[in-house]
Amino acid sequence: IEPPEKPLQAEEWNRLRESFGSPEIFEEVMFNNMVRCNSPIDVAKSLLTHVAQSNGDVAYNLLIKYLALCVQQGQTSEIHDVYDIMKIRFRILESGAYNLLIRGLSNSDQWRMALTLLEEVKKIMIPSRTNYECCIKAASCHQEMNLAFELYHEMLAKDLVPTLDVLQAFFDFSRGMKGAELQKELFGILLYLRENQIYPHKTFMRSIKLWFESIPGGNWRGHLTSIKDSGQCPVCNHQLEDSDLTEEEYNNLRERIIRDVIHGTDTFRKTSPQVGLAHCTGVKVFPVSLFLQLRKSLVLLCFLQLFDAVNCLAKENARLLVLGRKHMLVNSSNWKREIMKEMQNKADFFFAENISEDDAFLLYATLQSGKHCKFVTRDFLRDHKACLSDSLTRHLFRKWQRGHQISKKMFLSVFIQQPALRYDCVIQTTGDTWHIPYKDTFEEKYSYRVPRKWLCIQQK
């Protein structure tokens, strides 16, 4: 049912309601469509008035839908009025109402009232990320940077992960502003991105660049570049951090993964523990541990990819360990015995049970082989990283993964190797230089695929 284009009188609303197939939900459907069509606010208000006159009051769900339309159109005075009605009629509001009220008021000249509502929310629940970010953006927009950062740190303390959108806003609204404390806070955001291996997208990167170059008396200049394979920046000639862990870091990481990931799962209970552990314990000298995960819908293609990958890596005289499943030993159109034998002449194979968690085997085999060993897998290993109990170990895991996981591209069955980088692909600084890797587009999910584009910022 399409909303009317102008306000209706009571009898007109009644006729429209009676012509609707389910009159008991007429008002709810009509308000939904008004929000969808972004109807004029006076049309929605005429329906709200009609409902109040007919029923003596307006149900909570209809007030929320009307409020959503007011927020959508930035109708600040109407948002105030709805809030006053709701305060009188309902002792506690639910999160959806607070989200709308804070969002609507934070975008208006009444933005400080959104802060008051945020304090109200804190008394009954943990505010949402959106609640905080609306208030942070409002404070930033009005140059209240101390307040914005206070809310930001409060948000982090509640384990709420900020969006790149709000982090970018800090750099946008701080442009041209003085203050050592402000610079320290913005440098802190960059270090937060480093710690969590978050890569800004191109528009965020540009905001960072413009902020640096706008610092009064800072003399910062940014250049877009690509880092050499050696890890040297061609703009400033600075050598980026090595991707290798120290011996102590590596040994600590290996012990924690074996304890928390390997023994913390039922991997070896699903397969033969004696065979599995004995085999993996004997893996000491594999420069590359090669493992390709197989999708059932692409079994034949993956078989060809595996064959191509083994041939490709064997040409480099790398000693290979291929972790597979026992069903691969059964001669079939998908797994041809003669080709399997040819591959086994070029690589060592370990066949786990068909129900086992092969990526845990992969981690164990790679780590037991030493710091030099690299691995190939499509898996991002997110679940296994999550098993690690502290942030320092998770940081070491990500760094080890960046330096040891060989990514690959497939064109049909052709294996194109993209070697692990010698330098660490995270934001890094020497004080008078910053190197920031960035991606062309925003990626919500973590990927081990690191960007090849960098922003080099120097202080002259």
GIGI-V600679 format. One line per field, one symbol per residue. ss: DSSP state (h for helix, s for strand, l for the rest). Layout:
BEGIN
ss: ???
END
This chain:
BEGIN
ss: lllllllllhhhhhhhhhhlllhhhhhhhhhhhhhhhlllhhhhhhhhhhhhhhhllllhhhhhhhhhhhhhhllhhhhhhhhhhhhhhlllllhhhhhhhhhhhhllllhhhhhhhhhhhhllllllhhhhhhhhhhhhhlllhhhhhhhhhhhhhllllllhhhhhhhhhhllllllhhhhhhhhhhhhhhhhllllsshhhhhhhhhhhhhlllllssssssllllllsllllllsllsllllhhhhhhhhhhhhhhhhllllhhhhllhhhhhhhhhllllllssslllllhhhhhhhhhhhhhhhhhhhlllllsssssshhhhlllllllhhhhhhhhlllssssslllllhhhhhhhhhhhlllllssslllllhhhhhllllhhhhhhhhhhhhhhsssssssllsssssllllsllllsslllssssssslllllllllllllsssssssl
END
